[in-house]
């Protein structure tokens, strides 16, 4: 019998190894960096906004000049730049209006985002005032100093650390980069992930008609889609199907490793007489770092180094492949790209739960008991529903064998029952990792 290691032990090996395979860096335009992994710290070169600006349309005033104003007793202000003559006399054109200052008892019309005129300290809302002829403004409600003003540096301070290396850039990050005029950024190159499906019993549904006595390969398509959901991070490369033949698999692996950074080999990872994955690694002078992890499904998963490239030996049953990918392959890729929170001081608990990193997670209560066994980590597919109280309830999918791929389609996510727990009780709170899209 193969000796199984725990999920925590497997992750510790993977995360430690991944740091030796960090991918390179390239510079891209900031507006083409969505979904990429940032490879530099981004600090702001200036304050944002770069000046005090109006937070809404209205009138720039000195707040103290409006004190005591009411509909019955309005305060009257004069338009800045009109003193000593007709309206506009002595006042520059609107394009240079920002050079006009607001003195005591004065106002200037202003629009959202415009620079506050010198001397003003508040914006009076349009509905609380009325402009009269001769450049006068009736104020019906006081406005305190600082009201409706967005102050210099209120959003971002000069020198502030905005984005940290290792962050996966999202749409809001693109906006921040634009706001500080950061026109290009350093990002990690995409990881090229090769996928080889093995087995005499499978055919390629994309290139072959249905073959009697054989089943369609789904593993390589599922893995490619999972990697494509992080398309800006990983580039999947399908190398097709290889028969259960040691020589053919060996040749296919050698060819794939010349084109990719990481290889996923599905099928043939168990201990049957036609399971050649481990033998191929050894034939090519590689090293097996582990083979067999106490997870269900996915127990036969293995990992090694071949031709100085990481190679995962994934099970043949589709849900076992998915479980191994989510719990082991994904954290490895994140670490390889510098996305992981891990460091040399990472705790054993953080390592054990590295599969949580970067996932969309919701809290729910178990709709019924979820059995498990101490010493084994279970990957449990669940369907979410709203309770009358407004909480999420996680209902385990009843048909859930490692070969039942439809159990993934019927579920909204998965719950991981960790190896020190003897199941999850009905009503117990659980973390549900939502499926990737």
N, C-alpha and C positions, 0 to 999 in steps of 0.2 A: 504494500500500500504506500502511495506517495504521502510524504509528510506535508501537511498543510500549514501555512503560516497565516497569521491574522491579517485582517485588512489594514490595521495600523502598521504592522511590520512591513507589509508590501508597499504601502504609501511612503514610509520612511525611506525605503530603498529607491523608490521611483523619484521622489523629490530630490534626494541627494544626487542621484545619477543625472537628473534633468539639468542640474546646474552646470554639468560638463558639456552640454549640448546647446548652449544659448545661441540663438540665431543672430545673424548680422543686423546691421542698421542701415536704413536708407532715408533720404530726405524727400518729403513729398509736399505739394501745395497744401496749405491748411484746409482748404475746402474739399480736398480729396482724401482727407485723413479719417473720415467717419469709420468707426469700427476697428481702426488700427490700434496697436499697442504703443503708447508713447514711450520714447527712449531717451527723454531728457526732461529735466524739471523746467517748468515754465513760470517765470516771474514777470510781473508787470513792470514795464519801463516807465510808467507814468500813472498818475491818478486818473481814475475813471469815476464819474465824469471829470474832465480836466478843468472844469470851472463850475461855479454855482449856477444851476439852471432851474428854469420853471418846471414844476411838476404837473402843471395844468394850464389851460388857457385862462386868461384873466388880466389883471392889472398889477404891475410891479409897484409896490409902495413901501414906505417905512411903516412897519406895523404900529408903532407908537402913535402915528398920525391918525390912525383910525379909531383909537380908543374913545368910547362914549358914543359911537355912532349907533343910530337906531332908525327905523322907518319914520318915526315921528320927528326925530331930530338928526337928520343926516349930516355927516361931515362932508364938506366940499373941498376937493383937492384940485389943483390946476395941473395941466399937462406939462411935463418937463420940457424945457426949451421954448416955451411960449411967453415967458415973462418979458415985459417991456415991449410987446408988439403983437401983431396978429399971430394966429396959430400957425406954427411951422416956421415963423421968422426967427432967425438965429439958430435954427435946428437943422442938422445935416440930413441928407437923404436917408431913407429907411435902411439902405444897405450898410450905412455907417451908424445906425441908431444906437448900437451898443456903446458908442463913445459918449452918448448923452447920459449924464448922471442924474439921479433922483435926489433932489434936495428936500429939505423939510417942507411938508405941505404939497408935495408933487407926486405924480404918478406917470407911468408909461404903459400902454397896452403891451401884452406879451403873450406868446404862444408856447405850448408845451415843448420843452427841450431847448428853448432859447436861453442864451446867457443872461443872467440877472444883471440889470444895469447897476453901475456903481452907486452906492448909497442906499439902494433898496435892500430889504431883508425879508420880504414876504410877498406872496401872490394872493390878491383878493379875487375870489371867484366871481365870474361874470354875473351870476344871479343875485349877488349882494351889492350891486352897484349899477348906476346908470350914467352914461356920458351925456352931458348937455352940450349945447353949442358953446362956442368961445373957449373950447379946450378945458372944460370943467367936468369933474366927476363927482356925482353924489354917492356917498358910501352909506349903506343902510345897516351894515353889521361889521363890528370890529374884527380884525384878523391879527393874531399875535405874531411877533417877530419869529421867523423861521418856518412859519406855516406854508405848506405847499411849495417848498423849495427843496430841490435835490442838491445837496452840498458837494463841493469838490472832494473827490476821494470817498464818497459815501458808498459807492459800489465796490471799487477796488483801490487799494492803496499802492503807491509806488513801491516796488520791491517785494510786494506780497507774493507768496508762493501760491499760484493758482491751480496748476495741474502737476501732479507728481509722476515721475517716471514709473511706468508699469500700468498706468491707467488705460483702460479701453475707452477711446474717445467717443463720446455720444454727440447728439445734435446740439445740446446746450454748450458743450465744450467748444464746438466749432464757432458758436456765437461769441464766446469769450475770446477766442483767438482773433476773431475779426475785430472785436472791440479794442484790442490792444495793438492792432495792425501787425500781428505775427503772421507773416505771409507764407512761411514754410516751417515744418516741424520734422524732427527726427523720429522715426517709428521703426519698430522691429519688422524685419522682412517676414513674409508669410511662410509658415511651415509647410513644406511639401510632404503630404502624408500618402504613402502608397497603400493600396488595398489589394490583396490577393485572396480569392476564394478557392478552397481546395475541396475535392470530393468527386468520386465517380458518379455519385447519385444526383448531382445537380446540373442544371442547364441555365444558360443566360436568356432570360425572357425578352431581352431587348433585341437580341440578334438571332434567336432560334425560335422555331415554332415549338409548341408543347410536345414534349418527348414522353412517350409511354414508359411508365416505370421509373421516371425521374421527377424530381421536384425543382421548382424554379429557385434560383439563387436570389435570396432577399437580403442576405447579410451585407454584401458589398454595396448594395443600393442604400440600405439604411445607414450604414457607416458614412457613405459619401454624403448623404443628406444631413446627417448630424454634423459633419465637418463643414458642410456648406452653410449651415445655419450660423456659423462663425466664419463666413467666407472671406472676410477681410483679414482673418488671422491664419486660417489654414486653407491650403489648396489641395483637395483630394484628387488622387490619380488612381483610377481603377485599372488594374492590370489583367482583369478577366479571371477565368476559371482554369485551374490546373488539376489534372487527374491525380489520384492517389498513387503517385509514383515518386520514389525518393529522388531519382535523377531529374525528373521534370520539375519537381518543386524546387530542387536545389538550383537549377538553371534559372527558373523564374525569379527566385529570391535574389540571386546574383544580379540579374538584369534590373530588377526594381530598385535595388539599393544604389545603383549608379545614378538614378534619377530622382530619388526622394531623400528626405531628411529622417523620416520615421516610417516604419513599415508595420502594417496590420495584416497578420496572416490568420485567416478564419478557417476553422475546421482542422481536424487532425491534431488537436492539442491534448487529447486524452491519452489513454495508455493501451489502446487497441493495437492489433498487429498492423493495421493500415493507417495508424496515426503517426505521421512522419515529421511533424513540426519540430520537435525537440531534436530529432536525429539530424535534420537539415542544419540547424544551428551548429551542432557539433561538427558535422561534415565540412562546414565552411569555416571552421576554426573559431567559431564564436563561443560565448560564455553565457550560460543560463544563470541568471541572478535569483530567480525563483520560478517554481512551476507548481501551482496548486495553492489556492487561497481559500480560506474558510468563509466563502460568501455563497449565497444561494439566491438565484442561479448564478453560474459562472465559475464554479469551483476549479475547473481544469485550466484556468487562465495562467499563462506564463509570460516571462519577460526576460530578454537577453540582449546582448550586444553582438552584432555580426558586422564584420568589415567596418568597425568603428561607427556603426549606426544602431539606434535603438530599434528593437523588434518586439512586437507584442504577439503572443500566441493566443488567439481568441477561440473560444468554443464554437462548435458548429451550430448548436441550437440558437435561433435568432434572439430570444429574450436573454439568454445567457451571454450572448455577444453584447447586447445593449447594456446589460447590467455591468459587465466588465468594462465597457467603454466609459459609462458614466462614473463609476466608482474609482477607476484606475487610469484609463487613457486620458480623459479630459483633464484631471489634475496634473498629469505629467506634462501635457501640452501647455497648460497655463504657466507652470513653473519654468518650462523651457523658454517661454516668451517673457518671463519676468513679471507676469501678472499676479502670481501668488503673493499672499501676505507673508509667506514663510521667510525665515532668516536662520542664521546659525543658532539663534537663541530660541527658535520655535519650540513650543512645548509639545509633549507627546500627545496631549489632547487636541491641539491644533492640527498636528499631522494626521491624527486618526480621522479628523473630520474635514480634511482638505477637499473632499468631494462636494462640500457645501459652498465653497468659495465661488463667487461669480454667478450663483444660481438665483433664480427668482423663487422665493420661498414664502409660503403662507402657513399660518398656524391654524390647526384644526383639532377637533376631538375625534378619537377613534369611535366609529359608529358601532363597532363590535370588537370582541377580543381578537387580537392578532397573535397567533402562537409563534413561538420561536424556540431556540435552544441556546443556552449559554455556551459561548465559545464559537458561535457562528453569526455572521452578519447577514441579515435578510433584506433583499431588495423587493419591496412589496408594492405592487401596483394598486392605486386607489382612485376612486371616483369621488369628486367633491360635490356636496349638496349643501344648500343653505338650510339651517334649522329655523324653527319658528322664532327663536330668540335672536336670529340674525348672525349666528356663528356658522363657520364651516364645519361640516362633519365629513370625515374621511371613511368611505366605505371600501374595504378591500374587494378587488375584482375576484369573483369566486372561481372562475376557470383561469388558472394562473400557472400552468406548467411552463417549463423553459422553452418548449417548442410552440407555445400558443402565442403567436405574434399578434393576433387580434386583441389580446389582453392589453397591449400597449395602446391600441387605437381606442379601446373602450375606457381607458383610464385618463385622468387629467394630470397625473403626476405619480411620484413614488415616495414612499416612506422607507427610511433605512432603520431597521431594528438593530441596534448595535450589539456587539458580541457579549457584553456583560449583562444583557437583559434577557429574562426568560419570558419573552413576549411583551405585548402591550395590552393593558386592560381596557375594557370598554369605558369610554368617557375620558380616557387619559389624553392629555395634550400631546400632539405630534407635529413635527415639521414636515410639510409636504413640498417636495421639490417639483415645481411645475415643468412639464415637458418643454423642451426647446423648440423654437419655431424658426 
